Amino acid sequence: MVRDTDLVSVQEVRTKVEAAWTAFQAYSRFNQQQVDRVVEAMAAAGRAQAKVLAEMAVEETKYGNVQDKIAKNLLNSDLLARAIRGMKTVGVLRELPEQKLVEIGVPVGVVAAVLPTTNPTSTAIFKSLISLKAGNAVVISPHPRAAKCTAYTAELLHRAAVEAGAPEGVVQCIANPTMESTHALMKHERVALILATGGQAMVRAAYSSGKPAFGVGPGNVPVYIDRTADVADAVEKVVAGKKFDYGTVCSSEQTLVAEEPLREAVLAELKRAKACLLSAAQQQALIQVLLKDNYRINPECVGQSPLRIAEMAGFEVPADTSILVVEIQGVGKAHPLSVEKLSPVLALYFVRDPAAAMEACEGLLRFGGLGHTCVIYSKDEARIREFALRMPAMRVLVNTSAPQGSTGVTTNLLPSMTLGCGAMGGNITGDNVGPLHLINIKRLAYGVRTAEEALPIPAEFRDEPARPRAAMPVAAQPALLDRRMIAEAVEQYLAERGGSRLAGGAAAAAGRPAAVSSAALGNVAAQVVDRFIACRRTRASSQPPACLAQCPCLAPTEAAAAPDVPAPQAPVPEAPAPRAPEVIIADFVCESDVRAAIDQHRKIYTGPRTIVTPAARELAQQYDVLVVARR
């Protein structure tokens, strides 16, 4: 019988989400003590099998090395478990008696956990632990190239949870993952929230699923060594971070930036750390094998040893080589090795001064690593603060290796395998994601004041009965004035302003002298005249303006008369149509170009020879920025 793999995997998603949902109905009633017992049991199982899981991951994916993957597994099953021990996540989280507020943790439900191929077992441990610590159930969608080791890890954690009292089905894993099954999981009505780790397409799909989602962006981590730094210590830590698991951590170092006076010291320390500085010819050969079209990294080079990558590029390096180093002359489109390399390849860039170093580090982040991580080695606290304030990154690490610092191993950041890049990186958070991101907080709030006490309304805004208006003096009431007296006042007032515009003169028509005492009329006459002038200046219309119809100084026939009509004017010749703006076709488009276009509400025109980086294309598709020019 022929089986459709996609249909089978989608049906598997439906079955396992329902099982997780059923388990959640029971697990959501667990108190904090019961939840913690389950999480501790899962963590213990992960620690006990850390080496086995690492070996399975390397064997199946061919990425990284066993020793470092053991460390990743222990990061989550040991360090993370200790960091969240005692953290309140369900039930009453805290009480604020002075404010009469009580905060209550509420689990979100079923969490969809999408995993990468670079860290399959460690990420499975991480997402399972934080999901169940928050009182949720979890359904894991592994990468197809890491399905076996991920499924084994999930079942290991599931059995430990059940033995500790959790309901059957609280941890689920898709055994036959496909692209269709992953999309079905993210859009399933029972799924409450998505934890997505993977490529930009996967993260974009998570954000467009209609569900709350935590995704991460790519990392292009710059490392700045300034003149006050301990160069030997700094270079040693940079190499240690870059070679860790053969560069598969998204926060591993990508480009070392140093000032020219440090050149000899930096090169000497790199040599001491067994880093191999490539020649110009070797660098060109490396580019050919490491980078594909649109500056995508060749998947065959991801997570490979430096010896293997050198062999693929056609040259040899010493057997004890820790990393490959390539010196570049700038950052951006013209310097392809300034991108994220996902391998033990480190770019090296020397600059003239601190200002140029700052500019280079910011440029590296904008060239594919917005919001992620950056590092500075320095003893100058003012320089460190300046660097932190300027860099568009959510994690600014000081005097520590990037992978270990960003994930909370060598810093007091929360141990995490999901590192948010914030709004600048297109993510919902810039935090190291943990259990508290996977709960909602209900608040019990007691009344402590009346609305009137909280928001007193000023006297002038109060809705009070209107006071009776004081009667005006008889002499000041326009309705009681003699009509001829008003007309004479109008005539005199206009004469004083440059001549009467009343036909025949109001005074002559009345048969009375033109002079009228302004003192006798007071301000009332002046106000009437001002209204009259304003009305006369109103353009002609099909209906007379309301002010003319109501003006007390005009007879009905005068109020209804049409205002002055301006003389006809010669037709104005039409201006020539503006010329269409010239379309400029870009030769290269990166992520920062797309973000700039989004901010400026403009399009980027591309042609058949335009190179567009993957991150730029994926972001541009969300906002319809790219336009294919046709000439």
Helices and strands as residue ranges (DSSP letters): H 5-27, H 32-48, H 50-61, H 66-74, I 75-80, H 81-84, E 91-96, E 101-107, E 110-114, H 120-133, E 137-141, G 144-146, H 147-163, E 171-173, H 179-187, E 191-196, H 200-207, E 213-214, E 221-225, H 231-243, G 244-247, E 253-259, G 260-262, H 263-272, E 276-277, H 280-290, G 293-295, H 306-313, E 324-327, G 336-338, E 345-351, H 354-366, E 371-377, H 381-390, E 393-398, H 402-406, G 423-425, G 435-438, E 439-445, H 451-454, G 459-461, G 474-476, G 478-480, H 483-496, H 506-510, H 518-536, H 546-550, H 556-560, E 585-589, H 591-599, E 604-612, H 614-623, E 626-628
